[in-house]
């Protein structure tokens, strides 16, 4: 079984044309189409914002330069 995930914008005539890769043999096949009605512009914008946030956090250099101090070191009494 060959599994593929393809995202597409459905046009107003609701017709999709797919070009399958060479490894898909010609002949009878069972094709499963799943449409997620939850995917909206708002959800897409949320996903894109989350992706941008995660990319920024991964690129951040804000971190401790060494190991964290022990509790006793934080409250040393001189």
C-alpha positions as CSV (number, residue, x, y, z in Angstrom):
1,X,0.0,0.0,0.0
2,X,1.3,3.5,-0.9
3,X,0.1,6.3,1.4
4,X,0.4,9.9,0.3
5,X,-0.7,13.1,2.0
6,X,-1.5,15.9,-0.5
7,X,-2.9,19.3,0.5
8,X,-4.9,21.2,-2.2
9,X,-7.0,24.2,-2.6
10,X,-10.4,23.2,-3.9
11,X,-11.5,25.5,-6.7
12,X,-15.1,26.7,-7.1
13,X,-15.9,23.9,-9.6
14,X,-14.8,21.4,-6.9
15,X,-12.6,19.5,-9.4
16,X,-9.1,18.2,-8.5
17,X,-6.6,16.8,-10.9
18,X,-3.8,14.7,-9.4
19,X,-0.5,13.5,-11.0
20,X,0.6,10.4,-9.2
21,X,4.2,9.4,-8.7
22,X,5.8,6.7,-10.8
23,X,5.7,4.1,-8.0
24,X,1.9,4.0,-8.2
25,X,1.1,1.1,-10.6
26,X,-1.6,1.5,-13.3
27,X,-4.8,-0.4,-12.8
28,X,-7.6,-0.6,-10.3
29,X,-7.0,1.2,-7.1
30,X,-8.9,2.3,-4.0
31,X,-8.6,6.0,-3.4
32,X,-9.6,7.5,0.0
33,X,-10.3,11.3,0.1
34,X,-10.6,12.9,3.5
35,X,-11.8,16.5,3.8
36,X,-11.4,18.2,7.1
37,X,-14.2,20.7,7.5
38,X,-12.5,22.2,10.6
39,X,-9.7,23.7,8.5
40,X,-10.6,27.3,8.1
41,X,-8.8,30.5,7.4
42,X,-8.7,31.1,11.2
43,X,-7.2,27.7,11.9
44,X,-4.7,28.1,9.1
45,X,-3.6,31.5,10.5
46,X,-3.3,29.9,14.0
47,X,-1.1,27.1,12.7
48,X,1.1,29.6,10.7
49,X,1.4,31.8,13.8
50,X,2.4,28.8,15.9
51,X,5.0,27.7,13.4
52,X,6.5,31.2,13.4
53,X,6.6,31.3,17.2
54,X,8.3,27.9,17.4
55,X,10.9,28.9,14.8
56,X,11.7,32.0,16.8
57,X,12.0,30.1,20.0
58,X,14.3,27.6,18.4
59,X,16.5,30.4,17.0
60,X,16.6,32.2,20.4
61,X,20.0,32.5,22.1
62,X,18.4,33.5,25.5
63,X,19.6,30.9,27.9
64,X,21.8,30.4,30.9
65,X,25.5,30.4,30.2
66,X,26.2,27.6,32.7
67,X,24.5,25.3,35.1
68,X,21.7,26.7,37.3
69,X,22.9,27.6,40.8
70,X,21.9,25.5,43.7
71,X,19.4,26.8,46.2
72,X,22.2,27.2,48.8
73,X,24.2,29.3,46.4
74,X,21.2,31.5,45.8
75,X,20.8,32.2,49.5
76,X,24.4,32.3,50.6
77,X,24.9,34.3,53.8
78,X,28.2,36.2,54.2
